[in-house]
Amino acid sequence: MRFLFFAAQYLPTAGGVERYTHNLAKTLVAAGHSATVVTSALPGLAAEETDEAGIRIFRLPARLWMAGRFPVPRGGKAFRRLSARLWENEYDFALINTRFYPLSLWAARQCRRRHLPAIVLEHGTKHLDMGNQVLNLFGGWYEHAAMHLMRRYCDDFYGVSLACSEWLRHFGVTAKGVLYNAVDPAELKALTDTPATNWRQRLGLAADAPLVAFVGRFIAEKGIWEMLDAFAILQGNHPAAALVMAGDGPLHAQAAQKKAPGVFLPGQVSYAESIALLHQADVFCLPTYSEGFSTTVLEAAVCGSFIVTTPTGGSPELICDGKSGILLDSIAPAAIAGALARALDDAALRKAAAVRLAQRVEEHFTWRRTTEALLEISQRMAHP
């Protein structure tokens, strides 16, 4: 089948939606299908190309608002010319990521006009955080208005977790199902078998130093301030412990000023280095306020790192037995510190959790399974 993906942001921009789109498209191509991704233009990147995985990419002209977080299509001759090139091709099915981007609305309208079967995929569980209450009120109004328009063009909505599907009810939408976020365990195992770096050695730590990892964007909603405060508390009883917070973002410079001894902020690292960190860490901690279904949580599960996170998004669907990790009741620093201490002090707990989580990912959260689910949906809608 010929699949068409719309994603307002795409690689090399780092993020969950971007990686979801790429991995699902890559898996479809490997299975003998074709995949085309339509996204927003970025400086220095070709308007049209085919990547090494065989995915065809169209980057439509856009204005990058909100420091690039909110791309808006920019009309004009270049946009119309590239759009015409896009629609010269035949497609069987379209997947539109994230309901509120202008590109998503344009995509849904185009698919309806061309009678192309399409679904909208939800990746969130709350409104966008705009940074202050006034902007948040405006942002919430905009999201509801955008959803009102989206429902004129598309009838079928899905989520990347049950929590995302439930969030759609906030807009009066009943989701048709779930297309889970996922990982490729074989790819992760290959990276852990030949690690890109030895993090303890790289940071000058003892070989048995307790290691806590965070991998993500440095934004407030990821809980970075709570993470730093919690680690300061933890060090009272675990002075040899180290915290590595890998990633970048608008708050990275402030975090660097706030960090205490034993905290390392290497900035943006390669994918292979991040997987090595998850594999070598004793505990992965993500005290996030909101998620759809964190890819890094799934990666940590496969890599064998004990997971401490909040019960947001898909995490309760992964850590569902009370023994496979710790879902925080509170993101107060003292609560996070207590959970980290419990995990670091109990090697047997960590080992047993690693076995359970790896098995659960293999059973439910692989790209093979998500691809199978998408093929079933697309075939049913293309041939009703």
TIDREN-927961 format. One record per residue: x, y, z of N, C-alpha, C in turn; residue in three letters. Coordinates in pm, whole numbers. Layout:
// TIDREN-927961
    n_px    n_py    n_pz   ca_px   ca_py   ca_pz    c_px    c_py    c_pz  pake
       X       Y       Z       X       Y       Z       X       Y       Z   ALA
...
END
This chain:
// TIDREN-927961
    n_px    n_py    n_pz   ca_px   ca_py   ca_pz    c_px    c_py    c_pz  pake
      83    -120       0       0       0       0      87     126       0   MET
      29     236     -41     100     362     -51      50     456      60   ARG
     138     479     158     100     555     277     152     698     269   PHE
      71     789     319     105     930     324      95     977     469   LEU
     205    1028     522     209    1077     660     222    1229     660   PHE
     147    1293     747     161    1437     769     209    1461     911   PHE
     316    1537     924     372    1570    1056     430    1711    1047   ALA
     373    1804    1123     418    1943    1115     567    1957    1143   ALA
     618    1868    1228     762    1864    1257     813    1723    1233   GLN
     934    1712    1180     991    1583    1145    1142    1592    1163   TYR
    1206    1478    1156    1351    1472    1170    1417    1568    1070   LEU
    1526    1633    1110    1609    1608    1228    1562    1674    1357   PRO
    1446    1742    1355    1391    1792    1481    1367    1674    1574   THR
    1412    1686    1699    1401    1575    1794    1271    1584    1871   ALA
    1195    1476    1873    1071    1475    1949     997    1345    1927   GLY
     897    1320    2011     824    1195    2006     744    1176    1878   GLY
     673    1279    1833     594    1268    1711     686    1244    1591   VAL
     798    1314    1589     892    1301    1478     946    1157    1469   GLU
     982    1103    1584    1038     967    1584     929     864    1554   ARG
     810     887    1604     698     796    1575     676     788    1424   TYR
     665     904    1361     640     909    1217     750     837    1140   THR
     876     866    1174     987     804    1103     988     653    1121   HIS
     974     606    1242     985     462    1267     870     384    1205   ASN
     750     439    1209     638     370    1147     653     368     995   LEU
     695     480     937     718     485     793     829     389     752   ALA
     937     387     830    1050     299     799    1008     152     804   LYS
     927     115     901     882     -23     913     792     -63     798   THR
     708      30     754     622       2     639     704     -19     512   LEU
     805      66     491     890      52     372     963     -82     377   VAL
    1014    -120     493    1084    -248     507     992    -366     478   ALA
     861    -346     501     763    -453     477     712    -454     332   ALA
     766    -365     248     731    -366     107     629    -263      64   GLY
     591    -174     154     497     -67     121     577      59      87   HIS
     507     164      43     574     292      22     524     390     126   SER
     611     486     163     577     584     265     630     720     223   ALA
     542     819     230     578     957     200     543    1042     322   THR
     636    1126     365     615    1215     479     608    1358     430   VAL
     504    1428     471     488    1571     439     506    1649     568   VAL
     599    1744     567     632    1818     688     663    1963     654   THR
     715    2036     751     746    2178     733     893    2194     694   SER
     920    2293     610    1056    2319     565    1142    2368     680   ALA
    1269    2328     677    1369    2376     773    1487    2432     695   LEU
    1553    2533     746    1668    2591     676    1775    2487     645   PRO
    1824    2489     523    1934    2401     486    1894    2262     441   GLY
    1765    2229     445    1720    2096     405    1647    2103     272   LEU
    1659    1997     192    1598    1993      60    1446    1995      71   ALA
    1381    2055     -26    1236    2059     -28    1177    1923     -58   ALA
    1252    1840    -130    1203    1707    -167    1322    1612    -174   GLU
    1310    1497    -109    1418    1399    -113    1365    1263     -70   GLU
    1447    1161     -92    1420    1027     -43    1534     990      50   THR
    1503     952     175    1609     927     273    1664     786     260   ASP
    1760     753     345    1829     624     335    1738     506     366   GLU
    1626     530     435    1531     423     465    1432     401     351   ALA
    1439     487     247    1346     476     136    1218     556     155   GLY
    1216     646     255    1100     731     281    1112     857     196   ILE
    1009     889     121    1008    1012      43     959    1126     132   ARG
    1025    1240     125     994    1352     216     967    1477     133   ILE
     855    1543     165     822    1675     110     822    1775     226   PHE
     899    1881     212     905    1985     317     843    2114     261   ARG
     719    2139     302     645    2253     251     691    2383     318   LEU
     698    2494     244     738    2622     305     653    2655     426   PRO
     719    2705     532     648    2733     657     715    2846     733   ALA
     638    2914     813     690    3009     911     704    2934    1043   ARG
     819    2944    1105     847    2868    1228     817    2955    1349   LEU
     693    2953    1394     651    3032    1509     688    2962    1639   TRP
     687    3038    1748     716    2987    1881     850    2911    1884   MET
     953    2976    1830    1088    2918    1826    1089    2781    1757   ALA
    1004    2769    1656    1000    2645    1579     901    2542    1629   GLY
     840    2567    1747     748    2467    1803     614    2464    1728   ARG
     581    2570    1656     450    2578    1591     467    2627    1447   PHE
     499    2534    1356     515    2573    1216     380    2606    1152   PRO
     378    2708    1069     257    2749     999     287    2752     849   VAL
     212    2677     767     239    2677     623     239    2818     566   PRO
     335    2843     477     348    2973     413     309    2959     267   ARG
     195    3018     232     145    3008      96     236    3079      -2   GLY
     204    3066    -129     284    3128    -232     316    3029    -343   GLY
     392    3075    -440     422    2990    -556     498    2863    -517   LYS
     597    2877    -426     677    2760    -388     589    2656    -319   ALA
     498    2701    -234     408    2609    -165     317    2539    -267   PHE
     259    2617    -356     167    2557    -454     241    2461    -548   ARG
     362    2496    -585     439    2411    -676     473    2277    -609   ARG
     520    2282    -485     557    2158    -417     433    2076    -382   LEU
     325    2143    -345     200    2073    -318     151    2000    -442   SER
     162    2065    -557     122    2000    -682     207    1876    -708   ALA
     336    1887    -679     425    1772    -695     383    1657    -604   ARG
     345    1692    -482     301    1591    -386     181    1514    -439   LEU
      82    1589    -491     -43    1524    -531     -39    1469    -673   TRP
      76    1477    -738      92    1405    -865      93    1254    -842   GLU
     125    1214    -718     137    1072    -686       5    1018    -632   ASN
     -12     888    -645    -131     819    -593    -101     764    -453   GLU
    -199     774    -365    -186     722    -229    -311     642    -193   TYR
    -291     546    -102    -403     463     -58    -458     504      77   ASP
    -372     569     159    -414     596     297    -325     705     355   PHE
    -386     789     441    -310     897     505    -324     891     656   ALA
    -215     921     723    -213     934     869    -169    1077     902   LEU
    -255    1149     974    -229    1289    1009    -194    1297    1156   ILE
     -72    1336    1186     -27    1343    1324     -66    1477    1387   ASN
    -129    1471    1503    -156    1587    1588    -260    1680    1526   THR
    -371    1694    1597    -493    1755    1542    -488    1905    1523   ARG
    -400    1977    1594    -416    2123    1600    -321    2203    1511   PHE
    -224    2142    1448    -134    2219    1363    -205    2263    1234   TYR
    -176    2383    1185    -235    2425    1057    -207    2327     943   PRO
     -86    2267     942     -56    2168     839    -151    2049     849   LEU
    -186    2009     971    -278    1897     990    -416    1930     935   SER
    -463    2052     960    -593    2095     908    -592    2099     755   LEU
    -484    2151     698    -470    2153     552    -472    2011     497   TRP
    -400    1922     564    -391    1783     519    -528    1716     521   ALA
    -603    1735     631    -735    1672     641    -829    1722     532   ALA
    -821    1851     505    -906    1909     398    -868    1852     262   ARG
    -738    1841     236    -692    1786     108    -736    1641      91   GLN
    -724    1563     198    -763    1422     190    -914    1408     166   CYS
    -994    1492     233   -1138    1487     211   -1172    1523      66   ARG
   -1108    1627      13   -1134    1668    -125   -1101    1557    -224   ARG
    -996    1479    -193    -950    1375    -285   -1006    1238    -251   ARG
   -1095    1232    -154   -1156    1105    -112   -1050    1002     -71   HIS
    -944    1053      -8    -837     966      39    -866     927     183   LEU
    -879     798     215    -905     756     353    -794     807     445   PRO
    -833     865     560    -735     926     650    -780     914     794   ALA
    -683     909     884    -709     914    1027    -623    1024    1088   ILE
    -669    1076    1202    -592    1172    1280    -543    1101    1405   VAL
    -414    1115    1434    -353    1045    1547    -318    1145    1657   LEU
    -370    1121    1777    -346    1208    1893    -223    1161    1970   GLU
    -134    1256    2003     -11    1225    2075      -7    1289    2214   HIS
    -110    1359    2256    -104    1432    2383    -213    1391    2480   GLY
    -200    1442    2603    -301    1414    2706    -341    1541    2781   THR
    -302    1657    2729    -342    1785    2787    -320    1894    2683   LYS
    -371    2014    2714    -348    2126    2624    -200    2164    2624   HIS
    -158    2228    2515     -23    2280    2508       3    2378    2621   LEU
     122    2369    2681     162    2466    2782     235    2580    2711   ASP
     174    2699    2714     229    2813    2642     320    2900    2727   MET
     332    2868    2854     427    2941    2938     365    3036    3038   GLY
     239    3079    3016     172    3160    3117      21    3140    3104   ASN
     -54    3183    3208    -196    3152    3214    -276    3216    3102   GLN
    -242    3339    3066    -316    3407    2960    -299    3335    2827   VAL
    -173    3304    2795    -148    3232    2670    -208    3092    2672   LEU
    -208    3029    2789    -268    2896    2800    -419    2901    2772   ASN
    -486    3008    2819    -629    3024    2790    -651    3040    2640   LEU
    -569    3122    2576    -580    3141    2432    -549    3010    2359   PHE
    -444    2940    2404    -407    2815    2341    -517    2711    2350   GLY
    -583    2703    2467    -693    2609    2482    -808    2641    2389   GLY
    -840    2772    2378    -946    2813    2285    -909    2774    2143   TRP
    -784    2800    2105    -740    2767    1970    -753    2617    1943   TYR
    -711    2535    2038    -718    2390    2017    -861    2343    1994   GLU
    -955    2398    2070   -1095    2359    2051   -1146    2406    1915   HIS
   -1107    2527    1874   -1148    2577    1743   -1088    2491    1632   ALA
    -961    2455    1647    -896    2371    1547    -962    2234    1539   ALA
    -999    2178    1653   -1066    2049    1652   -1204    2058    1585   MET
   -1273    2169    1607   -1403    2188    1541   -1385    2182    1389   HIS
   -1281    2247    1338   -1254    2241    1195   -1211    2101    1151   LEU
   -1124    2039    1230   -1073    1907    1194   -1187    1806    1180   MET
   -1287    1815    1266   -1398    1719    1261   -1485    1738    1137   ARG
   -1473    1853    1070   -1544    1872     944   -1482    1790     833   ARG
   -1354    1759     846   -1280    1693     738   -1245    1547     767   TYR
   -1244    1510     893   -1202    1373     927   -1290    1317    1038   CYS
   -1328    1191    1023   -1418    1126    1120   -1347    1027    1211   ASP
   -1226     990    1177   -1160     879    1246   -1038     927    1323   ASP
   -1044     915    1455    -937     959    1543    -885     840    1624   PHE
    -753     837    1642    -686     734    1720    -588     801    1817   TYR
    -539     726    1915    -438     775    2007    -317     683    2008   GLY
    -202     735    2053     -83     652    2065     -79     578    2199   VAL
    -181     601    2281    -200     526    2405    -348     536    2441   SER
    -391     455    2535    -530     466    2581    -556     602    2644   LEU
    -455     657    2712    -470     788    2774    -492     896    2668   ALA
    -423     887    2556    -445     983    2447    -585     969    2389   CYS
    -630     846    2374    -765     825    2323    -869     882    2419   SER
    -845     867    2547    -936     922    2647    -935    1075    2644   GLU
    -819    1136    2621    -808    1282    2615    -894    1339    2503   TRP
    -913    1264    2396    -995    1312    2286   -1140    1337    2330   LEU
   -1184    1270    2435   -1320    1294    2486   -1337    1437    2532   ARG
   -1228    1500    2574   -1233    1640    2614   -1285    1729    2502   HIS
   -1266    1684    2377   -1310    1760    2261   -1439    1703    2202   PHE
   -1500    1612    2275   -1623    1551    2227   -1603    1445    2122   GLY
   -1484    1386    2118   -1450    1286    2017   -1431    1150    2082   VAL
   -1490    1049    2026   -1468     912    2070   -1367     846    1976   THR
   -1253     810    2031   -1147     750    1949   -1191     614    1897   ALA
   -1144     582    1776   -1175     452    1716   -1082     341    1767   LYS
    -969     381    1829    -877     280    1878    -741     340    1910   GLY
    -642     252    1923    -507     292    1963    -406     239    1862   VAL
    -313     326    1821    -195     286    1745     -75     318    1833   LEU
     -33     220    1909      64     244    2016     197     298    1966   TYR
     252     389    2046     394     420    2029     472     292    2056   ASN
     591     282    1999     660     153    2003     810     172    1988   ALA
     882      61    1996    1027      57    1973    1060     -69    1895   VAL
    1184     -78    1853    1235    -197    1785    1335    -264    1879   ASP
    1295    -366    1955    1386    -429    2052    1514    -480    1990   PRO
    1508    -533    1869    1629    -587    1805    1729    -475    1777   ALA
    1680    -360    1731    1768    -246    1706    1833    -198    1836   GLU
    1755    -192    1943    1809    -149    2072    1912    -248    2125   LEU
    1886    -376    2109    1980    -477    2157    2113    -465    2083   LYS
    2106    -439    1953    2231    -423    1876    2311    -305    1928   ALA
    2244    -198    1967    2314     -80    2019    2371    -105    2158   LEU
    2302    -182    2239    2355    -210    2373    2466    -315    2370   THR
    2464    -401    2269    2571    -501    2257    2704    -436    2220   ASP
    2698    -327    2145    2819    -252    2108    2797    -105    2148   THR
    2807     -74    2276    2771      60    2325    2857     170    2263   PRO
    2793     284    2237    2863     397    2175    2961     463    2272   ALA
    2937     447    2401    3027     507    2501    3007     438    2635   THR
    3109     444    2719    3098     398    2858    3078     523    2943   ASN
    2954     543    2989    2922     669    3055    2995     689    3187   TRP
    3009     585    3266    3081     602    3394    3227     639    3368   ARG
    3286     572    3272    3426     602    3238    3437     742    3179   GLN
    3347     777    3093    3347     908    3028    3337    1023    3130   ARG
    3262    1000    3237    3241    1104    3336    3337    1094    3454   LEU
    3426     997    3451    3523     981    3558    3464     924    3685   GLY
    3360     840    3671    3293     779    3787    3350     641    3814   LEU
    3332     596    3936    3370     459    3971    3282     361    3893   ALA
    3336     245    3866    3264     146    3785    3134     102    3850   ALA
    3126     111    3985    3004      69    4055    2923     188    4107   ASP
    2950     308    4058    2878     426    4105    2730     416    4068   ALA
    2637     438    4161    2495     438    4127    2467     548    4024   PRO
    2396     512    3918    2376     606    3807    2227     623    3777   LEU
    2181     748    3783    2043     784    3750    2047     862    3619   VAL
    1956     831    3528    1954     896    3397    1823     967    3371   ALA
    1833    1077    3300    1719    1149    3243    1756    1177    3098   PHE
    1664    1150    3006    1686    1181    2865    1561    1251    2814   VAL
    1577    1376    2769    1460    1448    2721    1489    1594    2700   GLY
    1386    1667    2658    1399    1811    2636    1400    1885    2769   ARG
    1481    1989    2775    1489    2071    2895    1379    2178    2891   PHE
    1259    2132    2925    1143    2219    2938    1077    2187    3071   ILE
    1006    2284    3126     953    2270    3261     860    2150    3276   ALA
     779    2122    3171     681    2014    3184     745    1876    3190   GLU
     873    1865    3162     942    1736    3179     985    1713    3324   LYS
     962    1813    3411     996    1796    3552    1143    1811    3583   GLY
    1214    1892    3503    1359    1900    3524    1395    1966    3656   ILE
    1318    2067    3700    1351    2131    3828    1326    2036    3943   TRP
    1216    1962    3938    1189    1862    4042    1297    1753    4042   GLU
    1345    1718    3922    1450    1616    3911    1577    1663    3981   MET
    1618    1786    3955    1740    1839    4017    1725    1851    4168   LEU
    1612    1898    4215    1590    1910    4360    1585    1774    4427   ASP
    1523    1677    4359    1514    1542    4416    1653    1480    4428   ALA
    1737    1500    4328    1871    1441    4335    1953    1503    4446   PHE
    1935    1631    4471    2006    1694    4583    1966    1630    4715   ALA
    1839    1594    4730    1793    1524    4850    1853    1384    4856   ILE
    1850    1314    4742    1901    1177    4736    2047    1169    4777   LEU
    2125    1269    4741    2268    1265    4770    2298    1265    4920   GLN
    2201    1304    5002    2223    1300    5146    2254    1160    5194   GLY
    2188    1059    5132    2210     919    5171    2286     840    5065   ASN
    2303     898    4948    2373     829    4839    2476     925    4779   HIS
    2580     960    4854    2675    1061    4808    2754    1020    4685   PRO
    2764     891    4657    2841     845    4541    2756     841    4414   ALA
    2626     866    4427    2538     858    4310    2565     972    4213   ALA
    2536     947    4086    2551    1049    3982    2421    1057    3902   ALA
    2392    1175    3854    2276    1199    3769    2323    1254    3635   LEU
    2286    1187    3527    2316    1234    3393    2186    1276    3327   VAL
    2177    1405    3292    2058    1457    3224    2097    1492    3081   MET
    2066    1403    2988    2104    1421    2848    1990    1485    2771   ALA
    2023    1583    2690    1923    1651    2610    1950    1800    2607   GLY
    1867    1870    2534    1882    2014    2520    1745    2078    2523   ASP
    1742    2209    2524    1615    2279    2527    1631    2417    2587   GLY
    1523    2493    2593    1532    2633    2635    1579    2654    2779   PRO
    1566    2552    2864    1604    2568    3004    1738    2503    3036   LEU
    1811    2461    2934    1937    2390    2960    2039    2480    3030   HIS
    2051    2604    2986    2149    2695    3047    2116    2721    3194   ALA
    1988    2740    3225    1947    2762    3364    1973    2637    3448   GLN
    1947    2520    3390    1973    2396    3463    2121    2380    3492   ALA
    2205    2420    3397    2350    2410    3417    2396    2498    3534   ALA
    2331    2612    3552    2366    2699    3664    2317    2643    3797   GLN
    2208    2568    3793    2146    2517    3916    2207    2385    3963   LYS
    2269    2311    3872    2311    2175    3904    2415    2172    4016   LYS
    2409    2064    4093    2502    2043    4205    2611    1944    4162   ALA
    2715    1926    4243    2815    1822    4214    2749    1686    4201   PRO
    2798    1607    4109    2739    1476    4084    2633    1478    3976   GLY
    2599    1598    3926    2503    1612    3818    2578    1649    3690   VAL
    2551    1577    3583    2620    1598    3456    2517    1630    3348   PHE
    2542    1735    3271    2454    1779    3164    2532    1781    3032   LEU
    2540    1667    2964    2623    1660    2843    2560    1726    2721   PRO
    2438    1778    2733    2371    1837    2618    2310    1731    2528   GLY
    2281    1771    2405    2223    1677    2310    2326    1571    2273   GLN
    2291    1445    2289    2381    1335    2254    2321    1257    2139   VAL
    2403    1175    2076    2353    1094    1965    2255     990    2018   SER
    2177     935    1925    2081     833    1965    2153     713    2027   TYR
    2262     671    1965    2337     557    2017    2391     585    2157   ALA
    2435     707    2182    2484     743    2316    2371     745    2418   GLU
    2253     790    2377    2141     791    2471    2098     649    2507   SER
    2103     558    2411    2068     419    2440    2174     356    2531   ILE
    2300     388    2510    2405     338    2599    2382     388    2742   ALA
    2340     513    2755    2312     569    2888    2197     495    2955   LEU
    2089     470    2881    1975     398    2939    2014     255    2979   LEU
    2100     194    2900    2142      57    2931    2234      52    3053   HIS
    2319     151    3070    2416     150    3180    2363     210    3309   GLN
    2255     287    3301    2198     349    3421    2127     245    3507   ALA
    2132     267    3637    2054     183    3728    1907     221    3724   ASP
    1880     352    3713    1744     403    3716    1728     511    3609   VAL
    1617     505    3538    1577     613    3449    1460     686    3515   PHE
    1471     818    3526    1367     896    3593    1313    1003    3499   CYS
    1181    1006    3485    1114    1106    3403     993    1159    3480   LEU
    1011    1262    3562     899    1316    3641     814    1415    3562   PRO
     766    1370    3447     698    1456    3352     557    1492    3397   THR
     513    1612    3357     376    1654    3386     277    1591    3288   TYR
     322    1569    3165     230    1526    3060     305    1451    2952   SER
     248    1342    2905     304    1265    2794     190    1199    2718   GLU
     215    1167    2592     124    1080    2520     162     935    2549   GLY
     282     900    2510     345     772    2548     493     791    2519   PHE
     570     813    2623     711     847    2608     790     736    2539   SER
     854     770    2428     941     675    2360    1058     637    2450   THR
    1111     733    2523    1227     704    2607    1193     608    2719   THR
    1071     613    2771    1029     515    2871    1031     375    2811   VAL
     982     361    2688     985     231    2622    1128     185    2597   LEU
    1213     276    2556    1354     242    2532    1422     200    2662   GLU
    1393     272    2769    1452     236    2899    1408      97    2941   ALA
    1281      64    2912    1230     -69    2948    1308    -179    2877   ALA
    1334    -160    2749    1409    -261    2672    1555    -264    2716   VAL
    1609    -148    2751    1751    -141    2789    1778    -192    2930   CYS
    1675    -221    3008    1695    -280    3139    1712    -181    3251   GLY
    1685     -53    3226    1694      47    3331    1563      49    3410   SER
    1572      53    3543    1452      60    3626    1388     197    3604   PHE
    1255     200    3592    1185     323    3554    1111     385    3671   ILE
    1138     513    3694    1061     594    3789    1000     708    3708   VAL
     867     713    3701     802     816    3621     664     843    3677   THR
     594     934    3614     459     969    3658     356     885    3582   THR
     237     870    3640     133     789    3573      62     868    3464   PRO
     139     921    3370      83    1001    3261      95     925    3130   THR
       6     956    3037      12     894    2906       6     742    2915   GLY
      93     678    2836      91     532    2828     170     460    2935   GLY
     238     534    3025     322     466    3125     246     364    3210   SER
     122     393    3256      49     291    3332      13     168    3249   PRO
      12     180    3117     -15      64    3032     109     -25    3018   GLU
     226      33    3045     351     -44    3044     382     -95    3184   LEU
     380      -6    3282     410     -41    3421     276     -62    3491   ILE
     223    -182    3477      83    -204    3514      63    -305    3627   CYS
     171    -357    3684     155    -462    3785     211    -423    3921   ASP
     259    -300    3937     314    -257    4066     452    -312    4095   GLY
     507    -392    4005     638    -453    4028     740    -420    3919   LYS
     694    -357    3813     781    -336    3697     847    -199    3694   SER
     818    -117    3793     872      17    3800     795      94    3905   GLY
     820     222    3918     752     304    4016     680     418    3945   ILE
     547     423    3963     467     535    3915     446     629    4033   LEU
     495     749    4019     498     844    4130     358     895    4165   LEU
     329     898    4295     203     958    4341     212    1110    4341   ASP
     335    1160    4347     358    1304    4355     490    1335    4286   SER
     499    1456    4229     627    1497    4172     699    1593    4266   ILE
     660    1594    4392     737    1669    4491     877    1609    4498   ALA
     981    1691    4506    1118    1639    4507    1141    1530    4611   PRO
    1081    1544    4730    1101    1442    4834    1044    1308    4790   ALA
     930    1310    4720     869    1185    4673     955    1120    4565   ALA
    1008    1202    4475    1096    1148    4371    1222    1090    4433   ILE
    1281    1162    4528    1402    1116    4594    1377     983    4665   ALA
    1262     970    4730    1230     844    4798    1219     728    4702   GLY
    1157     752    4585    1145     646    4485    1281     608    4428   ALA
    1366     706    4404    1501     677    4354    1580     596    4456   LEU
    1570     633    4583    1641     560    4688    1594     416    4696   ALA
    1464     397    4689    1410     261    4695    1464     176    4581   ARG
    1469     234    4462    1519     160    4347    1668     131    4357   ALA
    1747     230    4397    1892     211    4406    1929     112    4515   LEU
    1848     104    4621    1879      15    4733    1836    -129    4711   ASP
    1764    -158    4604    1707    -293    4585    1743    -346    4447   ASP
    1860    -409    4437    1905    -462    4309    1814    -572    4258   ALA
    1757    -651    4349    1666    -759    4308    1540    -703    4244   ALA
    1489    -593    4300    1372    -527    4243    1402    -481    4101   LEU
    1518    -420    4083    1553    -369    3951    1567    -483    3850   ARG
    1629    -591    3890    1651    -702    3799    1519    -767    3757   LYS
    1430    -788    3853    1301    -850    3822    1216    -760    3733   ALA
    1221    -630    3760    1144    -536    3678    1193    -535    3534   ALA
    1324    -544    3515    1381    -542    3381    1328    -659    3298   ALA
    1319    -776    3359    1269    -895    3287    1122    -875    3249   VAL
    1042    -827    3344     899    -809    3318     875    -706    3207   ARG
     946    -594    3215     922    -488    3118     966    -526    2978   LEU
    1082    -591    2968    1129    -633    2835    1028    -726    2769   ALA
     971    -817    2848     871    -910    2796     744    -836    2753   GLN
     701    -739    2834     579    -665    2802     596    -582    2675   ARG
     711    -520    2658     735    -445    2535     729    -537    2414   VAL
     795    -652    2423     794    -748    2312     652    -790    2275   GLU
     567    -802    2376     431    -852    2353     337    -744    2298   GLU
     360    -617    2334     259    -516    2304     309    -390    2233   HIS
     437    -355    2243     481    -222    2202     599    -226    2106   PHE
     585    -303    1999     687    -307    1895     632    -245    1768   THR
     722    -197    1682     677    -138    1557     611    -241    1467   TRP
     650    -365    1480     584    -469    1401     436    -477    1437   ARG
     405    -472    1567     265    -481    1609     187    -356    1568   ARG
     248    -240    1584     178    -117    1546     156    -112    1395   THR
     253    -158    1318     238    -163    1173     125    -257    1133   THR
     117    -371    1198       8    -465    1170    -127    -400    1198   GLU
    -136    -326    1309    -261    -259    1343    -297    -153    1239   ALA
    -197     -75    1194    -222      28    1093    -265     -34     961   LEU
    -202    -144     921    -240    -210     796    -384    -261     803   LEU
    -423    -311     917    -561    -358     932    -660    -242     918   GLU
    -628    -128     981    -714     -10     973    -721      42     830   ILE
    -605      55     768    -599     113     634    -670      25     530   SER
    -653    -104     541    -719    -193     446    -870    -191     464   GLN
    -913    -181     590   -1057    -175     616   -1117     -46     563   ARG
   -1046      67     577   -1099     195     531   -1085     214     381   MET
    -979     157     323    -960     169     178   -1055      80     101   ALA
   -1098     -29     164   -1188    -124      99   -1306    -154     192   HIS
   -1393     -56     216   -1504     -76     311   -1602    -182     264   PRO
END
